[in-house]
Amino acid sequence: MTESIFWRNADMPYVELRRVEDGRKVSYAPHSHKQWSIGAITHGISTFQYRDDLYPIKETDLVMMNPDWVHTCNPVDNQPWAYWMMYIDADWLTQLRFEAGLIPEKCWQDIHQPMIKLDQASNQKEGNNHWYSLYCEVVEVLVSTEADLLEKQSCFIDYITTLMSWFSDAPQTDVDNASAPQESLSAVAEFLDQSLATMPTLENLTTLANCSEGHLIRSFRRQYGLTPHAYLLNRRIQKSRELLQQGIELVDVAQQLAFSDQAHFQRTFKKLTATTPGQYQNNRS
């Protein structure tokens, strides 16, 4: 079994993933990272030594590490455990937190919460195990061969921004009047409306809106109720209904609307409409 699997994307240099399937096969001396790190325990139990404190950790726990804070995680009595670790560039995260109004200056501030546990998360308004479940969904999107770049960027940035706000126990408020200008957001929406057959990137959209990635995603969600990627998917499915009504084959619809393949189209269509494209085209439920 491979001890570690790493994921990187040149278009998202601010985040890196590491998957360890069997934690018994890796052993750490005390160490630190330059990045802010957040990990999800996906199986078994372990111990988390974070500076002078020792925490028992188990499946569904999230652990967090500030840059340059010494820590280690190791097996308990050779019992199996597995985890995903996410390393996030500290300068990038500082910029995101500052633009969201969560820190007063563009200077790194430590996050002093070391863990999010199941019983803790269940006491919050987000619901039982909210942050762990969302973390796993983000990882699934990042490593997916089906997800395009815009989906990966939107999913990751949306999660991290919301999590940072939760840590600060503060509403999300941008330092520059809380939102991108309406005309900029309208231009982004119009661009997405014209991009049903292409693969726009978040860089395309931020250039158009003249703002940062995090700022655009927050502002666009406030205005339209969806992230830019979710908005684009919704528009593609709306268009697919028109094409299906015209009798166009499912595989051709998928190709025309830039889905990775017919299966990807079918899953997305069912997720947004609660029926399959075949059932919709044949007018049956």
VEXSEPA-786818 format. One line per 4 residues: number of its first residue (from 0); their letters; for each residue x, y, z of N, C-alpha, C. Coordinates in Angstrom, 2 decimals. Layout:
NUM = A = X Y Z X Y Z X Y Z | ...
END
This chain:
0 = MTES = 0.84 -1.19 0.00 0.00 0.00 0.00 0.88 1.25 0.00 | 0.56 2.23 -0.81 1.31 3.47 -0.84 1.16 4.21 0.48 | 2.28 4.65 1.04 2.23 5.30 2.34 1.59 6.68 2.24 | 1.91 7.44 1.22 1.39 8.80 1.07 1.07 9.10 -0.38
4 = IFWR = 0.01 9.88 -0.56 -0.36 10.38 -1.87 -0.45 11.90 -1.76 | 0.21 12.63 -2.66 0.18 14.08 -2.64 -0.61 14.61 -3.83 | -1.33 15.69 -3.61 -2.07 16.36 -4.69 -1.62 17.81 -4.75 | -1.30 18.27 -5.95 -0.96 19.67 -6.20 -1.56 20.08 -7.54
8 = NADM = -1.79 21.38 -7.70 -2.29 21.92 -8.95 -1.58 23.24 -9.19 | -0.91 23.35 -10.34 -0.14 24.56 -10.64 -1.01 25.80 -10.66 | -2.30 25.65 -10.94 -3.20 26.79 -10.96 -3.74 27.14 -9.58 | -3.43 26.32 -8.58 -3.82 26.58 -7.20 -2.61 26.38 -6.29
12 = PYVE = -1.58 27.19 -6.46 -0.34 26.96 -5.73 -0.43 27.22 -4.23 | -1.56 27.77 -3.79 -1.73 28.10 -2.38 -2.24 26.93 -1.54 | -2.49 25.78 -2.15 -2.98 24.63 -1.38 -2.34 23.35 -1.88 | -2.04 22.46 -0.94 -1.49 21.13 -1.24 -2.18 20.13 -0.33
16 = LRRV = -2.42 18.92 -0.84 -3.04 17.86 -0.06 -2.08 16.69 0.11 | -2.23 16.01 1.24 -1.52 14.75 1.45 -2.50 13.74 2.02 | -2.52 12.55 1.44 -3.36 11.46 1.91 -2.47 10.36 2.47 | -2.74 9.94 3.70 -2.06 8.80 4.31 -3.11 7.74 4.61
20 = EDGR = -2.99 6.59 3.95 -3.97 5.52 4.10 -3.74 4.68 5.35 | -2.49 4.52 5.74 -2.16 3.71 6.92 -1.12 4.47 7.74 | -1.61 5.15 8.77 -0.73 5.98 9.58 0.31 5.21 10.37 | 0.15 3.90 10.44 1.16 3.09 11.13 2.47 3.05 10.36
24 = KVSY = 2.39 3.37 9.06 3.58 3.27 8.22 4.36 4.58 8.15 | 3.87 5.60 8.82 4.60 6.87 8.87 4.78 7.26 10.33 | 5.92 7.78 10.66 6.21 8.18 12.02 6.92 9.53 11.98 | 6.47 10.45 12.84 6.97 11.82 12.78 7.75 12.19 14.04
28 = APHS = 8.85 12.85 13.84 9.50 13.58 14.92 8.81 14.94 15.04 | 8.94 15.62 16.17 8.35 16.96 16.28 8.82 17.86 15.14 | 7.88 18.55 14.50 8.20 19.36 13.34 7.15 20.45 13.19 | 7.35 21.33 12.22 6.37 22.38 11.93 6.32 22.59 10.42
32 = HKQW = 5.33 23.39 9.98 5.17 23.71 8.56 5.18 25.21 8.38 | 5.56 25.67 7.20 5.46 27.08 6.87 4.01 27.48 6.64 | 3.18 26.52 6.20 1.78 26.80 5.88 0.90 26.64 7.13 | -0.34 27.20 7.02 -1.38 26.82 7.98 -1.94 25.50 7.51
36 = SIGA = -2.13 24.57 8.43 -2.52 23.21 8.05 -3.80 22.80 8.76 | -4.61 22.04 8.05 -5.83 21.48 8.63 -5.98 20.05 8.14 | -6.17 19.13 9.06 -6.25 17.72 8.72 -7.54 17.08 9.20 | -7.99 16.07 8.46 -9.20 15.32 8.81 -8.82 13.87 9.08
40 = ITHG = -9.17 13.38 10.26 -8.94 11.98 10.59 -10.08 11.17 9.98 | -9.76 10.34 9.01 -10.80 9.62 8.27 -10.99 8.18 8.72 | -10.08 7.69 9.57 -10.22 6.32 10.08 -9.34 6.16 11.31 | -9.85 5.43 12.31 -9.04 5.05 13.44 -8.80 6.14 14.46
44 = ISTF = -7.74 5.96 15.26 -7.40 6.89 16.33 -5.91 7.20 16.28 | -5.55 8.33 16.89 -4.14 8.71 16.97 -3.99 9.68 18.13 | -2.78 10.22 18.27 -2.53 11.26 19.25 -1.95 12.48 18.54 | -2.37 13.64 18.99 -1.95 14.90 18.39 -1.21 15.71 19.44
48 = QYRD = 0.10 15.76 19.31 0.93 16.58 20.18 1.10 17.95 19.55 | 0.57 18.98 20.18 0.59 20.33 19.63 1.21 21.25 20.66 | 2.47 21.61 20.41 3.26 22.32 21.40 3.29 21.51 22.70 | 2.76 22.07 23.79 2.85 21.39 25.08 1.62 20.55 25.41
52 = DLYP = 0.67 20.49 24.50 -0.59 19.79 24.79 -0.71 18.51 23.96 | -1.29 17.50 24.57 -1.50 16.21 23.90 -2.99 15.93 23.82 | -3.47 15.67 22.59 -4.90 15.45 22.37 -5.12 14.06 21.76 | -6.07 13.28 22.31 -6.49 12.08 21.60 -7.38 12.48 20.43
56 = IKET = -7.17 11.89 19.26 -7.97 12.23 18.10 -8.51 10.95 17.45 | -9.64 11.10 16.76 -10.31 9.94 16.17 -10.99 10.35 14.88 | -11.52 9.36 14.21 -12.26 9.60 12.97 -13.34 10.66 13.18 | -13.45 11.58 12.25 -14.36 12.74 12.20 -13.79 13.96 12.90
60 = DLVM = -12.60 13.87 13.51 -11.97 15.05 14.10 -11.19 15.82 13.04 | -11.17 17.14 13.20 -10.30 18.01 12.41 -9.23 18.59 13.35 | -8.00 18.66 12.86 -6.91 19.26 13.64 -6.31 20.40 12.83 | -5.88 21.46 13.52 -5.33 22.63 12.87 -3.97 22.97 13.43
64 = MNPD = -3.06 23.44 12.58 -1.71 23.80 12.99 -1.31 25.13 12.39 | -0.90 26.06 13.24 -0.42 27.35 12.77 0.98 27.21 12.16 | 1.36 28.12 11.29 2.73 28.10 10.75 3.76 28.14 11.88 | 4.73 27.26 11.78 5.87 27.22 12.71 5.52 26.75 14.12
68 = WVHT = 4.31 26.24 14.32 3.98 25.65 15.61 4.36 24.16 15.56 | 5.17 23.73 16.51 5.69 22.36 16.52 4.58 21.39 16.94 | 4.53 20.26 16.24 3.49 19.27 16.50 3.96 17.91 16.00 | 3.18 16.90 16.32 3.40 15.57 15.78 2.14 14.74 15.96
72 = CNPV = 1.89 13.82 15.05 0.77 12.87 15.15 1.33 11.48 14.91 | 1.05 10.55 15.82 1.60 9.21 15.69 0.59 8.16 16.14 | 0.76 6.91 15.71 -0.20 5.85 16.03 -0.30 5.59 17.54 | -1.40 4.97 17.93 -1.61 4.54 19.31 -1.52 3.01 19.35
76 = DNQP = -0.49 2.50 19.98 -0.33 1.05 20.13 -0.44 0.32 18.79 | 0.12 0.92 17.77 0.15 0.33 16.43 -1.25 0.11 15.84 | -2.23 0.88 16.29 -3.58 0.78 15.74 -3.66 1.58 14.44 | -4.42 1.07 13.45 -4.48 1.76 12.15 -5.22 3.09 12.25
80 = WAYW = -4.76 4.03 11.46 -5.48 5.29 11.33 -5.12 5.91 9.99 | -5.98 6.80 9.49 -5.78 7.41 8.18 -6.23 8.86 8.23 | -5.69 9.65 7.33 -6.05 11.07 7.35 -5.76 11.75 6.02 | -6.44 12.88 5.83 -6.13 13.85 4.79 -5.53 15.07 5.48
84 = MMYI = -4.47 15.64 4.92 -3.91 16.89 5.43 -3.93 17.93 4.31 | -4.31 19.15 4.67 -4.39 20.26 3.73 -3.43 21.35 4.20 | -2.50 21.73 3.34 -1.51 22.76 3.66 -1.85 24.02 2.85 | -2.08 25.15 3.54 -2.54 26.36 2.89 -1.51 27.48 3.11
88 = DADW = -1.11 28.10 2.02 -0.10 29.16 2.08 -0.54 30.25 3.05 | 0.33 30.60 3.99 -0.02 31.54 5.05 -0.25 32.95 4.51 | 0.54 33.38 3.53 0.34 34.72 2.97 -0.99 34.81 2.23 | -1.30 33.77 1.47 -2.58 33.74 0.75 -3.75 33.78 1.73
92 = LTQL = -3.64 32.99 2.82 -4.71 32.93 3.80 -4.83 34.25 4.56 | -3.73 34.89 4.82 -3.76 36.20 5.48 -4.51 37.20 4.62 | -4.23 37.21 3.32 -4.92 38.12 2.41 -6.42 37.84 2.40 | -6.79 36.58 2.36 -8.21 36.22 2.35 -8.89 36.69 3.63
96 = RFEA = -8.27 36.45 4.78 -8.87 36.85 6.06 -8.98 38.37 6.18 | -7.97 39.07 5.70 -7.99 40.53 5.76 -9.11 41.10 4.89 | -9.24 40.59 3.68 -10.27 41.09 2.77 -11.67 40.78 3.29 | -11.79 39.71 4.07 -13.09 39.35 4.63 -13.40 40.12 5.91
100 = GLIP = -12.48 40.99 6.34 -12.70 41.77 7.54 -12.54 40.98 8.82 | -11.80 39.86 8.75 -11.67 38.98 9.90 -10.41 39.26 10.72 | -9.47 40.00 10.15 -8.29 40.46 10.86 -8.08 41.93 10.52 | -7.54 42.73 11.45 -7.49 44.18 11.24 -6.39 44.66 10.31
104 = EKCW = -5.37 43.84 10.10 -4.28 44.24 9.23 -3.77 43.04 8.45 | -3.07 43.32 7.36 -2.60 42.26 6.49 -1.33 41.64 7.07 | -1.49 40.98 8.21 -0.39 40.36 8.93 -0.91 39.08 9.56 | -0.14 38.00 9.46 -0.62 36.71 9.96 -1.02 36.79 11.43
108 = QDIH = -2.17 36.24 11.75 -2.62 36.07 13.13 -2.91 34.60 13.37 | -2.33 34.07 14.44 -2.52 32.65 14.75 -3.98 32.34 15.05 | -4.38 31.13 14.68 -5.70 30.60 15.03 -5.48 29.65 16.19 | -6.02 29.98 17.35 -5.64 29.27 18.56 -6.48 28.02 18.82
112 = QPMI = -7.50 27.79 18.02 -8.28 26.57 18.17 -7.54 25.41 17.52 | -7.17 24.37 18.28 -6.38 23.28 17.71 -7.20 22.19 17.04 | -8.50 22.09 17.38 -9.31 20.97 16.89 -10.75 21.40 16.70 | -11.47 20.66 15.86 -12.93 20.68 15.83 -13.37 19.24 15.96
116 = KLDQ = -14.05 18.95 17.05 -14.48 17.58 17.31 -15.97 17.44 17.01 | -16.39 16.21 16.84 -17.78 15.92 16.50 -18.74 16.52 17.51 | -18.49 16.32 18.82 -19.42 16.82 19.82 -19.43 18.34 19.86 | -18.28 18.96 19.55 -18.23 20.41 19.50 -19.01 20.95 18.32
120 = ASNQ = -18.78 20.37 17.14 -19.46 20.85 15.94 -20.97 20.66 16.05 | -21.41 19.60 16.73 -22.84 19.32 16.82 -23.58 20.33 17.67 | -22.84 21.10 18.47 -23.47 22.11 19.30 -23.61 23.45 18.57 | -23.10 23.51 17.35 -23.16 24.73 16.60 -24.34 24.71 15.64
124 = KEGN = -24.71 25.88 15.18 -25.87 26.00 14.30 -25.66 25.28 12.97 | -24.37 25.02 12.61 -24.11 24.39 11.32 -24.60 22.94 11.29 | -24.74 22.34 12.47 -25.26 20.98 12.49 -24.17 19.96 12.74 | -24.59 18.74 12.91 -23.71 17.66 13.33 -22.58 17.41 12.33
128 = NHWY = -21.35 17.58 12.82 -20.17 17.22 12.04 -20.06 18.01 10.73 | -20.54 19.21 10.74 -20.61 20.04 9.54 -19.24 20.26 8.91 | -18.28 20.68 9.67 -16.99 21.07 9.11 -16.20 19.88 8.58 | -16.28 18.76 9.27 -15.60 17.56 8.80 -16.21 17.09 7.47
132 = SLYC = -17.51 17.05 7.40 -18.18 16.59 6.18 -17.85 17.49 5.00 | -17.87 18.80 5.23 -17.55 19.73 4.16 -16.09 19.60 3.75 | -15.21 19.40 4.70 -13.79 19.20 4.40 -13.64 18.02 3.43 | -14.29 16.91 3.74 -14.19 15.73 2.88 -14.76 16.00 1.50
136 = EVVE = -15.83 16.79 1.42 -16.38 17.14 0.11 -15.40 17.99 -0.69 | -14.74 18.93 -0.03 -13.76 19.78 -0.72 -12.62 18.93 -1.26 | -12.11 18.03 -0.43 -11.02 17.15 -0.87 -11.45 16.32 -2.07 | -12.66 15.81 -2.03 -13.17 14.99 -3.14 -13.19 15.80 -4.44
140 = VLVS = -13.59 17.06 -4.35 -13.62 17.91 -5.55 -12.19 18.19 -6.03 | -11.30 18.50 -5.11 -9.93 18.86 -5.51 -9.23 17.72 -6.24 | -9.42 16.50 -5.79 -8.71 15.38 -6.41 -9.48 14.77 -7.57 | -10.71 15.23 -7.80 -11.54 14.66 -8.86 -10.95 14.95 -10.23
144 = TEAD = -11.04 13.97 -11.11 -10.64 14.17 -12.50 -11.77 14.76 -13.32 | -12.98 14.78 -12.76 -14.13 15.35 -13.46 -14.26 16.84 -13.22 | -13.96 17.28 -12.01 -14.16 18.68 -11.64 -13.22 19.58 -12.42 | -13.76 20.67 -12.97 -12.89 21.61 -13.68 -12.26 22.58 -12.68
148 = LLEK = -11.36 23.41 -13.19 -10.59 24.29 -12.32 -11.48 25.25 -11.56 | -12.49 25.81 -12.21 -13.36 26.76 -11.54 -14.08 26.10 -10.37 | -14.51 24.85 -10.54 -15.18 24.15 -9.44 -14.21 23.93 -8.28 | -13.00 23.51 -8.58 -12.00 23.29 -7.53 -11.72 24.58 -6.76
152 = QSCF = -11.49 25.67 -7.51 -11.18 26.94 -6.87 -12.36 27.44 -6.04 | -13.55 27.42 -6.60 -14.72 27.93 -5.90 -15.02 27.14 -4.63 | -14.97 25.83 -4.74 -15.28 24.96 -3.61 -14.29 25.18 -2.46 | -13.02 25.21 -2.80 -11.98 25.36 -1.78 -12.06 26.74 -1.11
156 = IDYI = -12.11 27.79 -1.91 -12.10 29.15 -1.35 -13.35 29.42 -0.54 | -14.49 28.94 -0.99 -15.74 29.13 -0.26 -15.66 28.45 1.11 | -15.13 27.24 1.16 -15.02 26.52 2.42 -14.08 27.23 3.39 | -12.90 27.61 2.91 -11.92 28.23 3.78 -12.40 29.58 4.29
160 = TTLM = -13.04 30.37 3.43 -13.55 31.66 3.86 -14.60 31.51 4.96 | -15.52 30.58 4.77 -16.58 30.36 5.76 -16.01 29.83 7.06 | -15.04 28.93 6.97 -14.41 28.39 8.17 -13.66 29.47 8.94 | -12.95 30.34 8.22 -12.23 31.42 8.89 -13.20 32.35 9.63
164 = SWFS = -14.34 32.61 9.04 -15.35 33.44 9.69 -15.87 32.76 10.94 | -16.07 31.45 10.87 -16.54 30.69 12.03 -15.52 30.73 13.16 | -14.26 30.61 12.83 -13.21 30.70 13.84 -13.24 32.04 14.56 | -13.46 33.09 13.81 -13.42 34.43 14.40 -14.73 34.79 15.09
168 = DAPQ = -15.76 33.93 14.95 -17.08 34.19 15.51 -17.60 35.55 15.07 | -17.37 35.84 13.77 -17.76 37.14 13.25 -18.44 36.97 11.91 | -19.36 37.85 11.55 -19.96 37.80 10.21 -18.93 38.13 9.17 | -19.13 37.64 7.96 -18.22 37.95 6.86 -18.53 39.37 6.35
172 = TDVD = -17.56 40.26 6.51 -17.71 41.63 6.01 -16.43 42.03 5.34 | -16.49 42.40 4.09 -15.30 42.82 3.36 -14.89 44.22 3.80 | -13.59 44.47 3.80 -13.10 45.77 4.23 -13.42 46.85 3.19 | -13.66 46.48 1.95 -13.92 47.47 0.92 -15.41 47.49 0.58
176 = NASA = -16.19 48.00 1.53 -17.63 48.22 1.34 -18.43 46.96 1.15 | -17.89 45.83 1.61 -18.64 44.58 1.78 -19.00 43.86 0.49 | -18.78 44.45 -0.67 -19.14 43.73 -1.88 -18.47 44.36 -3.09 | -18.26 43.52 -4.11 -17.79 44.06 -5.38 -18.92 44.89 -5.99
180 = PQES = -18.59 45.86 -6.82 -19.64 46.69 -7.43 -20.63 45.85 -8.21 | -21.89 46.30 -8.18 -22.95 45.56 -8.85 -22.66 45.37 -10.33 | -22.11 46.40 -10.98 -21.84 46.29 -12.41 -20.77 45.23 -12.69 | -19.82 45.08 -11.76 -18.79 44.05 -11.93 -19.39 42.66 -11.81
184 = LSAV = -20.26 42.48 -10.83 -20.89 41.18 -10.64 -21.80 40.85 -11.81 | -22.49 41.84 -12.33 -23.35 41.62 -13.49 -22.52 41.21 -14.70 | -21.34 41.81 -14.83 -20.46 41.46 -15.94 -19.96 40.03 -15.81 | -19.67 39.61 -14.58 -19.23 38.23 -14.35 -20.36 37.26 -14.68
188 = AEFL = -21.57 37.57 -14.22 -22.72 36.70 -14.51 -22.97 36.60 -16.01 | -22.87 37.71 -16.70 -23.07 37.70 -18.15 -21.99 36.88 -18.84 | -20.75 37.01 -18.36 -19.66 36.22 -18.92 -19.93 34.72 -18.73 | -20.39 34.35 -17.55 -20.71 32.94 -17.29 -21.86 32.46 -18.16
192 = DQSL = -22.85 33.33 -18.37 -23.97 32.98 -19.23 -23.51 32.65 -20.65 | -22.41 33.28 -21.07 -21.88 33.06 -22.41 -20.80 31.99 -22.45 | -20.57 31.32 -21.31 -19.47 30.36 -21.20 -19.95 28.93 -20.98 | -21.14 28.62 -21.46 -21.71 27.30 -21.19 -20.93 26.20 -21.89
196 = ATMP = -20.25 26.51 -22.96 -19.53 25.49 -23.73 -18.02 25.56 -23.53 | -17.58 26.41 -22.59 -16.14 26.58 -22.36 -15.81 26.31 -20.90 | -14.54 26.48 -20.56 -14.07 26.22 -19.20 -13.47 27.50 -18.62 | -14.28 28.45 -18.17 -13.72 29.66 -17.59 -13.00 29.35 -16.28
200 = TLEN = -12.01 30.16 -15.97 -11.28 30.00 -14.72 -11.62 31.15 -13.78 | -11.28 30.98 -12.53 -11.51 32.04 -11.57 -10.66 33.26 -11.92 | -9.51 33.03 -12.52 -8.67 34.15 -12.95 -9.39 34.99 -14.00 | -10.08 34.33 -14.94 -10.88 35.06 -15.92 -11.87 35.99 -15.23
204 = LTTL = -12.53 35.47 -14.19 -13.60 36.21 -13.53 -13.06 37.33 -12.66 | -11.96 37.08 -11.95 -11.40 38.14 -11.10 -10.83 39.27 -11.94 | -10.28 38.95 -13.09 -9.80 40.00 -13.99 -10.96 40.88 -14.45 | -12.08 40.23 -14.76 -13.26 40.96 -15.21 -13.83 41.83 -14.08
208 = ANCS = -13.84 41.28 -12.86 -14.43 42.01 -11.73 -13.43 42.93 -11.05 | -12.14 42.77 -11.37 -11.08 43.59 -10.78 -11.07 43.48 -9.24 | -11.09 42.22 -8.77 -11.01 41.99 -7.33 -10.37 40.63 -7.10 | -10.12 40.29 -5.85 -9.47 39.03 -5.52 -10.43 37.85 -5.64
212 = EGHL = -9.88 36.65 -5.62 -10.69 35.43 -5.73 -11.70 35.33 -4.58 | -11.21 35.48 -3.35 -12.09 35.35 -2.20 -13.17 36.42 -2.19 | -12.79 37.64 -2.53 -13.75 38.74 -2.57 -14.83 38.48 -3.61 | -14.44 37.99 -4.78 -15.41 37.72 -5.83 -16.39 36.64 -5.40
216 = IRSF = -15.90 35.54 -4.87 -16.78 34.44 -4.48 -17.77 34.88 -3.42 | -17.31 35.63 -2.40 -18.22 36.11 -1.36 -19.26 37.05 -1.94 | -18.81 38.01 -2.76 -19.72 39.00 -3.31 -20.72 38.37 -4.27 | -20.24 37.46 -5.10 -21.12 36.81 -6.08 -22.17 35.97 -5.36
220 = RRQY = -21.77 35.26 -4.31 -22.74 34.45 -3.57 -23.81 35.34 -2.93 | -23.39 36.47 -2.36 -24.37 37.38 -1.76 -25.36 37.88 -2.80 | -24.87 38.16 -4.01 -25.74 38.73 -5.03 -26.64 37.69 -5.68 | -26.08 36.50 -5.96 -26.82 35.51 -6.76 -27.18 34.24 -5.99
224 = GLTP = -26.73 34.13 -4.76 -27.08 32.97 -3.95 -26.27 31.72 -4.25 | -25.32 31.81 -5.19 -24.50 30.68 -5.59 -23.07 31.17 -5.83 | -22.11 30.26 -5.69 -20.76 30.59 -6.11 -20.73 30.69 -7.63 | -19.72 31.32 -8.21 -19.67 31.39 -9.68 -19.76 30.02 -10.35
228 = HAYL = -19.09 29.02 -9.79 -19.16 27.70 -10.42 -20.55 27.11 -10.33 | -21.19 27.21 -9.16 -22.54 26.68 -9.00 -23.52 27.40 -9.93 | -23.31 28.71 -10.10 -24.14 29.49 -11.02 -23.97 28.96 -12.45 | -22.72 28.71 -12.84 -22.46 28.20 -14.19 -23.09 26.83 -14.39
232 = LNRR = -22.95 25.94 -13.42 -23.57 24.62 -13.53 -25.08 24.73 -13.67 | -25.69 25.61 -12.89 -27.13 25.78 -12.96 -27.56 26.26 -14.34 | -26.80 27.20 -14.91 -27.10 27.68 -16.26 -26.92 26.55 -17.29 | -25.91 25.72 -17.12 -25.70 24.61 -18.05 -26.86 23.62 -18.00
236 = IQKS = -27.33 23.35 -16.81 -28.46 22.41 -16.69 -29.72 23.03 -17.27 | -29.93 24.33 -17.06 -31.07 25.01 -17.68 -31.01 24.87 -19.20 | -29.83 25.09 -19.76 -29.66 24.97 -21.21 -29.84 23.53 -21.67 | -29.39 22.59 -20.86 -29.52 21.17 -21.24 -30.98 20.77 -21.37
240 = RELL = -31.85 21.35 -20.56 -33.27 21.02 -20.67 -33.82 21.44 -22.03 | -33.38 22.60 -22.51 -33.80 23.04 -23.84 -33.31 22.07 -24.91 | -32.05 21.65 -24.80 -31.48 20.75 -25.80 -32.15 19.38 -25.76 | -32.45 18.92 -24.57 -33.12 17.62 -24.45 -34.53 17.66 -25.03
244 = QQGI = -35.21 18.77 -24.83 -36.55 18.92 -25.41 -36.50 18.90 -26.93 | -35.37 19.29 -27.50 -35.20 19.26 -28.96 -34.82 17.87 -29.46 | -34.67 16.91 -28.55 -34.36 15.54 -28.93 -32.88 15.27 -29.16 | -32.01 16.16 -28.74 -30.58 15.96 -28.92 -30.09 14.85 -28.00
248 = ELVD = -29.22 14.01 -28.50 -28.72 12.87 -27.73 -27.97 13.33 -26.48 | -28.07 12.52 -25.42 -27.45 12.88 -24.14 -25.94 13.12 -24.29 | -25.27 12.28 -25.05 -23.83 12.42 -25.18 -23.48 13.73 -25.88 | -24.31 14.15 -26.82 -24.06 15.41 -27.52 -24.35 16.61 -26.62
252 = VAQQ = -25.37 16.49 -25.79 -25.67 17.56 -24.83 -24.49 17.74 -23.88 | -23.97 16.61 -23.39 -22.84 16.67 -22.47 -21.64 17.36 -23.11 | -21.38 17.03 -24.36 -20.24 17.64 -25.06 -20.47 19.13 -25.32 | -21.67 19.48 -25.71 -21.96 20.89 -26.01 -21.84 21.78 -24.79
256 = LAFS = -22.08 21.20 -23.62 -22.09 22.01 -22.39 -20.86 21.78 -21.53 | -19.81 21.22 -22.12 -18.48 21.15 -21.48 -18.44 20.26 -20.24 | -19.33 19.27 -20.17 -19.19 18.27 -19.11 -18.07 17.30 -19.51 | -17.41 16.73 -18.51 -16.27 15.86 -18.81 -16.68 14.62 -19.57
260 = DQAH = -17.88 14.13 -19.31 -18.41 13.00 -20.06 -19.91 12.89 -19.78 | -20.56 11.91 -20.41 -22.00 11.78 -20.26 -22.39 11.44 -18.82 | -21.58 10.63 -18.16 -21.88 10.25 -16.77 -21.85 11.47 -15.85 | -20.88 12.33 -16.07 -20.79 13.56 -15.28 -22.02 14.43 -15.51
264 = FQRT = -22.44 14.56 -16.75 -23.65 15.31 -17.06 -24.87 14.72 -16.36 | -25.01 13.40 -16.44 -26.17 12.74 -15.83 -26.22 12.95 -14.32 | -25.06 12.83 -13.66 -25.04 13.03 -12.21 -25.40 14.47 -11.84 | -24.86 15.43 -12.59 -25.14 16.83 -12.29 -26.60 17.16 -12.55
268 = FKKL = -27.14 16.66 -13.65 -28.54 16.90 -13.99 -29.46 16.36 -12.88 | -29.19 15.15 -12.43 -30.04 14.56 -11.39 -29.91 15.30 -10.07 | -28.71 15.77 -9.76 -28.49 16.50 -8.52 -29.29 17.79 -8.49 | -29.42 18.45 -9.64 -30.10 19.74 -9.69 -31.58 19.65 -10.03
272 = TATT = -32.02 18.52 -10.60 -33.41 18.43 -11.02 -34.18 17.28 -10.38 | -33.47 16.41 -9.66 -34.09 15.25 -9.01 -34.70 14.27 -10.01 | -34.17 14.26 -11.22 -34.55 13.26 -12.21 -33.37 13.09 -13.16 | -33.37 12.04 -13.94 -32.27 11.84 -14.88 -32.59 12.56 -16.18
276 = PGQY = -31.58 12.90 -16.97 -31.85 13.55 -18.26 -32.65 12.65 -19.19 | -32.45 11.33 -19.11 -33.22 10.41 -19.94 -34.69 10.44 -19.58 | -34.97 10.44 -18.28 -36.36 10.52 -17.84 -36.99 11.84 -18.25 | -36.23 12.91 -18.15 -36.75 14.22 -18.54 -37.05 14.25 -20.03
280 = QNNR = -36.13 13.73 -20.82 -36.32 13.76 -22.27 -37.48 12.90 -22.71 | -37.68 11.80 -22.02 -38.78 10.89 -22.38 -40.09 11.24 -21.68 | -40.07 12.35 -20.92 -41.29 12.84 -20.26 -41.88 11.80 -19.32 | -41.01 11.21 -18.50 -41.51 10.24 -17.53 -40.71 10.41 -16.24
284 = S = -41.26 9.99 -15.13 -40.59 10.14 -13.83 -40.34 8.78 -13.20
END
